[in-house]
Amino acid sequence: MRIVFLFRTSRFKSIAPKANPVNEMIGGEELASWLAASLRDAGFAAVDPWAEDHGWDFTISHENNTYLIVSSRDLDETAETGGTPEYLLQVELHRSFLDRLLGRRQSNRETDPVVAAVRSILAQQHDFEIVDEMTV
């Protein structure tokens, strides 16, 4: 189960700050780097982001669990957002195949400490407009 945050902000550049070797039209590296640093400041063990075809990923460890964080922004996007870029941020608890098969170790959107930390960090930013939060 993934928790997805959709939000708008003009804080980050609308171009990729460095070339994404996988997909040059996917942004989100600045967001991923900023969030990884913010989570480290909050006491989570976060690694540096890397490029994927869907965005920029990084992992964090917390209480013997590993989470994948994905940030992305379609640099080709022309959606009507009032000129403010939209970003997607996904948080997913890593679960083994057996855990998924048996329905074990599911993260709860309301009580998961990593989801709560990400939500809190985003909500504290005065220049972020959280549009939606959903479970997929």
Protein Blocks (a to p, Z undefined) as FASTA:
>chain_A
ZZddddddfkbccbdfbdcfkbmkbghjlmmmmmmmmmmmnopacddddddfkbccdddd
eehiacdddddddfkbccdehhpacddddddddddfklmmnopaiacfklmmklmmmmmm
mmmpmkbccfbdcdZZ
